[in-house]
Amino acid sequence: MEEIYIFVIVLLSILNVITLYLYFKKRKNEKSYKKFKDEIAKILNININNPLDDFLLHQLNHHINTLEEKYKLEKYKRRNIFSILDTLSEGVILVSSKGPDIARIDFANNVARYLFNSEDYVGRSLTAVIDNHNLVDLVIQSFKENEDLEEDILFYYPEKRFFNCKVKSINVENYRVIILADITKEINLENLRKEFLTIMSHEMRTPLSVINGYLEILLNEKGLDPKIHSYLRKIEEETARLTRMFNDLLDIQRLEKAVGEEKKFERLNFSDTVKKAYDFFKIVAKKANIEFIAEIEDGIYILGNEDRLLQAVYNILDNAFKYTALKEKGDKKVWLRLYTENNEVIFEVEDSGIGIPSKELKKIFNIFYRVDKSRTRQVPGFGLGLYIVKTILDNHGARVFLDSEENNGTLFRVIFPVHSDNIYEREI
């Protein structure tokens, strides 16, 4: 009973406190409202004792209080948004374009501010705050062309780091948001991979050459046991396969650097280049019992390295024939096309082979990647061919498209860019 009595006393005390709080708040609001009425009456020269004027003042006071609440709410939301942006691992910069100042900073989160050479950045131009002309040029280009742009950019301040920089438009006119994702680890790992492959390829060529030399001597020995001879032949085949792989890896290194002879492009008759590939693969088609159809326009010229382009064409056709040969039922056909359309040079290889599952399409050009091994284990290779093709075509500025459906063939399309000095022209 005593516990209930204490509880009731505490409850009454709390109610008294709440009642006093509400009373004083009401008195404060009444005083505030009276002061508000007096000030407005002086400004507008009205009679506050007039019921109609008093009603209008009351409504005005209500609207002002509502606006004040909305302002506080928006301020609270804005503070929360900025807090969230500050926790992101990517840098975020909001820039505007007003008058001559094409990239004025309105906001930057913590990661982005780390790249600034000044703490005073709000309202200043991007050029004055960040020491990277590549990023500034990318933002200016985005404003001028009214497009979203993306580029990997190296920053030297405050330390050497690589960032994937995206410049995106938003729903506010003359504004862009810059998103900076740190890709330094990925770039360093990629460089490490390339260095490892290069060293390994160079180092392995010497022992493989020695093995091949000894195998040649042993295979030419007279009176060699046929069983031992077959074992040595198998070793020779696998050694040759490894040699081809290391040669491909060295080839990839040269292509990725794209220096010297690789960049010596000439005006060449691409029609003749494609016809060379057609003449070679006619023999392959006949042996594999595959129908080979060519539609090659004459006199199409492009700028490029003929040896590399022929290598790319060979690799594409080689894949088409390999995977068409795996088809068990139905027609086996490969189409080779070269034509011009809308002032562009288009090269196509289409086949009726086993196709590529949709989930594999995005990875098909990755180094060492091979489509579903269970379906293609009969086809030798290391997954380097299409990576080499993509690298060659990228060096030529070509756009590559791959359309395929499992068990319904594959279409490989390459579109070469139009140059100012005419990338193609017909012979008269």
PyMOL commands that set and color helices and strands:
alter all, ss='L'
color gray80, all
select helices_A, chain A and resi 2-44+51-87+110-113+126-129+133-145+184-219+226-257+260-263+270-288+306-325+358-363+373-376+385-395
alter helices_A, ss='H'
color red, helices_A
select strands_A, chain A and resi 91-98+101-108+149-155+161-169+175-182+266-269+291-296+301-304+333-341+344-351+399-404+410-416
alter strands_A, ss='S'
color yellow, strands_A
deselect
rebuild
show_as cartoon
